[in-house]
Protein backbone atom coordinates (compact mmCIF):
# COMPACT_ATOMS: atom_id res chain seq x y z
CA UNK A 1 0.00 0.00 0.00
CA UNK A 2 1.67 3.24 -1.03
CA UNK A 3 1.66 6.64 0.62
CA UNK A 4 -0.30 8.19 -2.21
CA UNK A 5 -3.15 5.75 -1.83
CA UNK A 6 -3.23 6.31 1.93
CA UNK A 7 -3.35 10.08 1.49
CA UNK A 8 -6.06 9.76 -1.16
CA UNK A 9 -8.24 7.76 1.25
CA UNK A 10 -7.53 10.24 4.03
CA UNK A 11 -8.52 13.21 1.86
CA UNK A 12 -11.74 11.52 0.76
CA UNK A 13 -12.79 10.80 4.35
CA UNK A 14 -12.92 13.89 6.56
CA UNK A 15 -12.39 12.95 10.20
CA UNK A 16 -15.62 14.56 11.44
CA UNK A 17 -17.68 12.62 8.93
CA UNK A 18 -16.08 9.29 9.78
CA UNK A 19 -16.21 9.65 13.57
CA UNK A 20 -19.75 11.01 13.23
CA UNK A 21 -20.85 7.66 11.86
CA UNK A 22 -19.98 6.03 15.17
CA UNK A 23 -20.63 8.78 17.66
CA UNK A 24 -23.11 11.62 17.98
CA UNK A 25 -20.94 14.70 17.50
CA UNK A 26 -21.65 18.28 18.43
CA UNK A 27 -19.94 21.17 16.85
CA UNK A 28 -18.26 23.55 19.25
CA UNK A 29 -16.32 26.27 17.53
CA UNK A 30 -13.61 24.84 15.29
CA UNK A 31 -14.03 21.35 16.64
CA UNK A 32 -16.53 18.62 17.40
CA UNK A 33 -17.05 16.78 20.62
CA UNK A 34 -18.87 13.65 21.64
CA UNK A 35 -18.88 10.73 24.02
CA UNK A 36 -15.81 8.56 23.60
CA UNK A 37 -16.73 5.09 22.32
CA UNK A 38 -13.53 3.54 23.67
CA UNK A 39 -14.19 3.88 27.38
CA UNK A 40 -17.30 4.19 29.54
CA UNK A 41 -17.62 7.89 28.94
CA UNK A 42 -20.50 8.50 31.29
CA UNK A 43 -19.72 11.87 32.65
CA UNK A 44 -18.39 14.20 30.03
CA UNK A 45 -18.03 14.26 26.28
CA UNK A 46 -14.31 13.50 26.31
CA UNK A 47 -13.86 12.83 22.63
CA UNK A 48 -12.74 15.87 20.66
CA UNK A 49 -12.36 15.91 16.88
CA UNK A 50 -10.27 18.54 15.11
CA UNK A 51 -11.40 18.79 11.46
CA UNK A 52 -8.56 21.09 10.52
CA UNK A 53 -5.73 18.77 11.52
CA UNK A 54 -7.77 15.64 10.85
CA UNK A 55 -7.13 14.32 14.35
CA UNK A 56 -9.08 13.23 17.41
CA UNK A 57 -8.26 12.91 21.08
CA UNK A 58 -9.96 11.39 24.13
CA UNK A 59 -9.43 13.62 27.15
CA UNK A 60 -10.99 10.99 29.43
CA UNK A 61 -9.73 7.63 30.59
CA UNK A 62 -8.13 6.76 27.24
CA UNK A 63 -5.84 9.78 27.14
CA UNK A 64 -5.01 9.02 23.55
CA UNK A 65 -6.01 9.82 20.03
CA UNK A 66 -4.78 9.85 16.48
CA UNK A 67 -5.84 10.34 12.91
CA UNK A 68 -8.77 8.94 10.97
CA UNK A 69 -7.04 5.58 10.48
CA UNK A 70 -6.27 5.21 14.18
CA UNK A 71 -9.94 5.80 14.89
CA UNK A 72 -11.13 3.18 12.41
CA UNK A 73 -8.52 0.70 13.68
CA UNK A 74 -9.81 1.08 17.22
CA UNK A 75 -13.50 1.27 16.38
CA UNK A 76 -13.48 -1.72 14.05
CA UNK A 77 -10.65 -3.54 15.81
CA UNK A 78 -8.58 -4.00 12.65
CA UNK A 79 -4.98 -3.33 11.65
CA UNK A 80 -3.77 -0.40 9.58
CA UNK A 81 -3.99 -1.93 6.07
CA UNK A 82 -7.49 -3.21 6.80
CA UNK A 83 -8.54 0.21 8.12
CA UNK A 84 -7.34 1.86 4.90
CA UNK A 85 -9.14 -0.78 2.86
CA UNK A 86 -12.42 -0.40 4.72
CA UNK A 87 -12.29 3.37 4.69
CA UNK A 88 -11.32 3.54 1.02
CA UNK A 89 -13.87 0.98 -0.07
CA UNK A 90 -16.81 2.28 1.93
CA UNK A 91 -16.73 -0.93 3.96
CA UNK A 92 -17.08 0.47 7.47
CA UNK A 93 -19.60 -1.16 9.76
CA UNK A 94 -20.25 1.57 12.27
CA UNK A 95 -22.19 0.67 15.35
CA UNK A 96 -23.78 3.92 16.31
CA UNK A 97 -23.52 4.54 19.99
CA UNK A 98 -26.74 5.57 21.63
CA UNK A 99 -26.72 9.26 22.43
CA UNK A 100 -25.99 9.80 26.10
CA UNK A 101 -28.81 9.73 28.59
CA UNK A 102 -30.16 13.04 29.87
CA UNK A 103 -27.81 14.73 32.28
CA UNK A 104 -29.65 13.92 35.51
CA UNK A 105 -29.58 10.21 34.68
CA UNK A 106 -25.95 9.90 33.81
CA UNK A 107 -24.64 12.42 36.30
CA UNK A 108 -22.49 10.45 38.66
CA UNK A 109 -19.93 12.14 40.79
CA UNK A 110 -16.40 10.85 40.67
CA UNK A 111 -16.35 8.67 43.78
CA UNK A 112 -13.94 9.17 46.63
CA UNK A 113 -12.06 5.90 46.85
CA UNK A 114 -11.20 4.37 50.21
CA UNK A 115 -8.96 1.49 51.26
CA UNK A 116 -12.05 -0.71 51.17
CA UNK A 117 -12.49 0.08 47.48
CA UNK A 118 -9.01 -1.21 46.76
CA UNK A 119 -9.67 -4.30 48.88
CA UNK A 120 -12.67 -4.93 46.68
CA UNK A 121 -10.53 -4.51 43.56
CA UNK A 122 -8.00 -6.95 45.02
CA UNK A 123 -10.83 -9.41 45.71
CA UNK A 124 -11.93 -9.06 42.08
CA UNK A 125 -8.39 -9.91 40.97
CA UNK A 126 -8.48 -13.09 43.08
CA UNK A 127 -11.87 -14.07 41.66
CA UNK A 128 -10.69 -13.47 38.10
CA UNK A 129 -7.39 -15.26 38.72
CA UNK A 130 -9.12 -18.36 40.12
CA UNK A 131 -11.49 -18.35 37.13
CA UNK A 132 -8.57 -18.28 34.69
CA UNK A 133 -6.74 -21.12 36.41
CA UNK A 134 -9.91 -23.20 36.10
CA UNK A 135 -10.53 -22.39 32.43
CA UNK A 136 -8.45 -24.56 30.13
CA UNK A 137 -9.52 -22.76 26.99
CA UNK A 138 -8.39 -19.32 28.17
CA UNK A 139 -5.26 -20.80 29.76
CA UNK A 140 -4.53 -22.36 26.39
CA UNK A 141 -4.78 -18.93 24.86
CA UNK A 142 -2.32 -17.34 27.29
CA UNK A 143 0.11 -20.15 26.57
CA UNK A 144 -0.40 -19.69 22.82
CA UNK A 145 0.55 -16.05 23.33
CA UNK A 146 3.81 -17.19 24.92
CA UNK A 147 3.03 -16.56 28.59
CA UNK A 148 4.16 -19.45 30.76
CA UNK A 149 2.34 -20.79 33.82
CA UNK A 150 4.68 -19.03 36.28
CA UNK A 151 4.00 -15.67 34.66
CA UNK A 152 0.24 -16.28 34.76
CA UNK A 153 0.50 -16.96 38.51
CA UNK A 154 3.03 -14.32 39.45
CA UNK A 155 1.17 -11.52 37.69
CA UNK A 156 -2.25 -12.86 38.66
CA UNK A 157 -3.71 -12.92 35.18
CA UNK A 158 -7.43 -13.44 35.25
CA UNK A 159 -10.54 -14.14 33.27
CA UNK A 160 -13.84 -12.32 33.79
CA UNK A 161 -16.39 -15.04 33.37
CA UNK A 162 -19.34 -12.92 34.46
CA UNK A 163 -19.69 -14.19 38.02
CA UNK A 164 -18.04 -11.37 39.91
CA UNK A 165 -21.27 -9.70 41.01
CA UNK A 166 -22.63 -12.90 42.46
CA UNK A 167 -19.40 -13.57 44.31
CA UNK A 168 -19.30 -10.05 45.75
CA UNK A 169 -22.95 -10.30 46.84
CA UNK A 170 -22.19 -13.56 48.67
CA UNK A 171 -19.37 -11.83 50.52
CA UNK A 172 -21.57 -8.83 51.30
CA UNK A 173 -19.65 -6.32 49.23
CA UNK A 174 -21.89 -3.47 48.14
CA UNK A 175 -22.84 -3.05 44.48
CA UNK A 176 -22.24 0.63 44.97
CA UNK A 177 -18.55 0.10 45.67
CA UNK A 178 -18.12 -2.20 42.70
CA UNK A 179 -19.70 0.52 40.56
CA UNK A 180 -17.43 3.14 42.14
CA UNK A 181 -14.42 1.16 40.97
CA UNK A 182 -15.90 0.78 37.50
CA UNK A 183 -16.16 -3.01 37.79
CA UNK A 184 -19.89 -2.80 37.19
CA UNK A 185 -21.50 -0.33 34.80
CA UNK A 186 -24.60 1.86 35.25
CA UNK A 187 -26.87 -0.94 34.13
CA UNK A 188 -25.35 -3.37 36.62
CA UNK A 189 -23.39 -5.31 34.00
CA UNK A 190 -19.92 -6.59 34.72
CA UNK A 191 -17.60 -4.18 32.94
CA UNK A 192 -14.92 -6.68 31.92
CA UNK A 193 -17.28 -9.57 31.19
CA UNK A 194 -15.65 -12.12 28.89
CA UNK A 195 -12.21 -10.53 28.97
CA UNK A 196 -8.73 -11.57 29.93
CA UNK A 197 -7.71 -9.50 32.97
CA UNK A 198 -4.31 -7.99 33.66
CA UNK A 199 -3.88 -6.63 37.18
CA UNK A 200 -1.49 -3.97 38.38
CA UNK A 201 -0.48 -4.97 41.91
CA UNK A 202 1.43 -2.67 44.23
CA UNK A 203 2.78 -2.66 47.77
CA UNK A 204 3.48 -5.31 50.37
CA UNK A 205 1.23 -7.19 50.93
CA UNK A 206 0.33 -6.49 47.36
CA UNK A 207 -3.04 -5.12 46.41
CA UNK A 208 -4.61 -4.24 43.10
CA UNK A 209 -4.51 -0.64 41.96
CA UNK A 210 -5.67 -1.05 38.37
CA UNK A 211 -7.10 -3.57 35.91
CA UNK A 212 -6.99 -3.89 32.15
CA UNK A 213 -9.40 -6.14 30.27
CA UNK A 214 -8.32 -7.54 26.94
CA UNK A 215 -10.63 -9.18 24.43
CA UNK A 216 -10.46 -12.92 24.94
CA UNK A 217 -10.46 -15.34 22.02
CA UNK A 218 -13.70 -16.93 21.02
CA UNK A 219 -15.77 -14.86 23.41
CA UNK A 220 -18.37 -12.90 21.56
CA UNK A 221 -18.94 -9.29 22.30
CA UNK A 222 -18.30 -6.00 20.70
CA UNK A 223 -15.78 -3.63 22.04
CA UNK A 224 -12.32 -2.27 21.72
CA UNK A 225 -9.41 -4.65 22.15
CA UNK A 226 -8.64 -3.19 25.57
CA UNK A 227 -10.94 -1.81 28.25
CA UNK A 228 -9.70 0.22 31.20
CA UNK A 229 -11.15 1.35 34.51
CA UNK A 230 -12.77 4.69 34.02
CA UNK A 231 -12.22 6.50 37.28
CA UNK A 232 -8.63 5.55 37.92
CA UNK A 233 -5.52 7.07 36.46
CA UNK A 234 -3.61 4.64 34.27
CA UNK A 235 -0.47 3.55 36.09
CA UNK A 236 2.75 2.60 34.40
CA UNK A 237 2.37 -1.18 34.26
CA UNK A 238 4.89 -2.97 36.57
CA UNK A 239 6.50 0.32 37.62
CA UNK A 240 7.20 -0.87 41.15
CA UNK A 241 9.04 -3.92 39.85
CA UNK A 242 11.78 -1.92 38.12
CA UNK A 243 12.82 -0.03 41.25
CA UNK A 244 16.55 -0.49 41.72
CA UNK A 245 17.24 -1.14 38.05
CA UNK A 246 19.35 1.31 36.07
CA UNK A 247 17.85 0.24 32.78
CA UNK A 248 14.23 -0.01 31.80
CA UNK A 249 12.42 -1.43 28.78
CA UNK A 250 9.41 0.57 27.68
CA UNK A 251 6.58 -1.11 25.76
CA UNK A 252 2.99 -0.12 25.04
CA UNK A 253 0.84 -3.08 25.96
CA UNK A 254 0.58 -5.12 29.12
CA UNK A 255 0.98 -8.38 27.15
CA UNK A 256 4.29 -7.11 25.73
CA UNK A 257 5.38 -5.99 29.18
CA UNK A 258 4.78 -9.42 30.72
CA UNK A 259 6.54 -11.21 27.87
CA UNK A 260 9.66 -9.09 28.28
CA UNK A 261 9.61 -9.59 32.05
CA UNK A 262 9.30 -13.32 31.52
CA UNK A 263 12.38 -13.15 29.29
CA UNK A 264 14.27 -11.39 32.08
CA UNK A 265 14.03 -7.72 31.14
CA UNK A 266 13.07 -4.90 33.53
CA UNK A 267 10.02 -3.84 31.51
CA UNK A 268 7.20 -1.39 32.12
CA UNK A 269 4.07 -0.93 30.00
CA UNK A 270 2.53 2.39 29.01
CA UNK A 271 -0.98 0.86 28.71
CA UNK A 272 -1.61 2.91 25.61
CA UNK A 273 0.51 5.13 23.44
CA UNK A 274 0.71 8.20 25.60
CA UNK A 275 3.05 8.96 28.50
CA UNK A 276 1.86 11.20 31.29
CA UNK A 277 4.11 13.86 32.74
CA UNK A 278 4.77 11.83 35.90
CA UNK A 279 5.79 8.85 33.75
CA UNK A 280 8.45 10.97 32.05
CA UNK A 281 9.71 12.14 35.45
CA UNK A 282 9.93 8.50 36.54
CA UNK A 283 11.74 7.43 33.36
CA UNK A 284 14.36 10.15 33.83
CA UNK A 285 15.73 8.17 36.79
CA UNK A 286 17.10 5.51 34.48
CA UNK A 287 20.41 5.75 32.70
CA UNK A 288 19.07 3.73 29.77
CA UNK A 289 15.55 3.53 28.40
CA UNK A 290 15.17 0.81 25.79
CA UNK A 291 12.05 1.69 23.93
CA UNK A 292 10.29 -1.03 21.96
CA UNK A 293 7.76 0.89 19.86
CA UNK A 294 4.83 -0.76 18.14
CA UNK A 295 5.31 -0.58 14.40
CA UNK A 296 2.52 1.90 13.73
CA UNK A 297 1.95 5.65 13.70
CA UNK A 298 1.10 5.78 17.40
CA UNK A 299 4.30 3.87 18.22
CA UNK A 300 6.39 6.25 16.14
CA UNK A 301 4.81 9.25 17.85
CA UNK A 302 5.44 7.79 21.30
CA UNK A 303 9.07 7.19 20.36
CA UNK A 304 9.46 10.79 19.21
CA UNK A 305 7.84 12.02 22.43
CA UNK A 306 10.27 9.97 24.51
CA UNK A 307 13.36 11.01 22.60
CA UNK A 308 12.36 14.62 23.01
CA UNK A 309 11.76 14.31 26.76
CA UNK A 310 14.48 11.81 27.66
CA UNK A 311 17.23 12.63 25.21
CA UNK A 312 19.98 10.22 24.29
CA UNK A 313 19.34 7.79 27.13
CA UNK A 314 16.66 6.38 24.80
CA UNK A 315 17.69 3.42 22.65
CA UNK A 316 15.24 1.94 20.15
CA UNK A 317 14.63 -1.78 19.88
CA UNK A 318 12.74 -2.46 16.67
CA UNK A 319 10.76 -5.66 16.26
CA UNK A 320 11.40 -7.29 12.86
CA UNK A 321 9.78 -5.81 9.78
CA UNK A 322 6.30 -7.22 9.25
CA UNK A 323 5.68 -7.74 12.96
CA UNK A 324 3.65 -5.24 14.94
CA UNK A 325 4.93 -5.61 18.50
CA UNK A 326 6.54 -7.92 21.07
CA UNK A 327 3.36 -9.99 21.38
CA UNK A 328 3.42 -10.59 17.66
CA UNK A 329 7.08 -11.59 17.83
CA UNK A 330 6.31 -14.04 20.65
CA UNK A 331 3.73 -15.80 18.52
CA UNK A 332 5.57 -15.81 15.22
CA UNK A 333 9.28 -16.16 15.88
CA UNK A 334 10.51 -19.72 16.54
CA UNK A 335 12.71 -18.68 19.49
CA UNK A 336 11.32 -15.27 20.42
CA UNK A 337 13.44 -14.63 23.52
CA UNK A 338 16.64 -15.25 21.55
CA UNK A 339 15.44 -13.12 18.63
CA UNK A 340 14.62 -10.33 21.04
CA UNK A 341 18.07 -10.57 22.66
CA UNK A 342 19.64 -10.07 19.24
CA UNK A 343 17.44 -7.04 18.64
CA UNK A 344 18.51 -5.55 21.98
CA UNK A 345 22.17 -6.01 21.01
CA UNK A 346 21.46 -4.01 17.86
CA UNK A 347 19.51 -1.26 19.63
CA UNK A 348 20.61 2.26 18.85
ZN1 LIG B 1 -11.92 7.53 25.76
Boltz pocket constraint, residues with backbone or C-beta under 6 A from the ligand:
constraints:
  - pocket:
      binder: B
      contacts: [[A, 36], [A, 37], [A, 38], [A, 39], [A, 41], [A, 46], [A, 58], [A, 59], [A, 60], [A, 61], [A, 62], [A, 63]]
      max_distance: 6.0
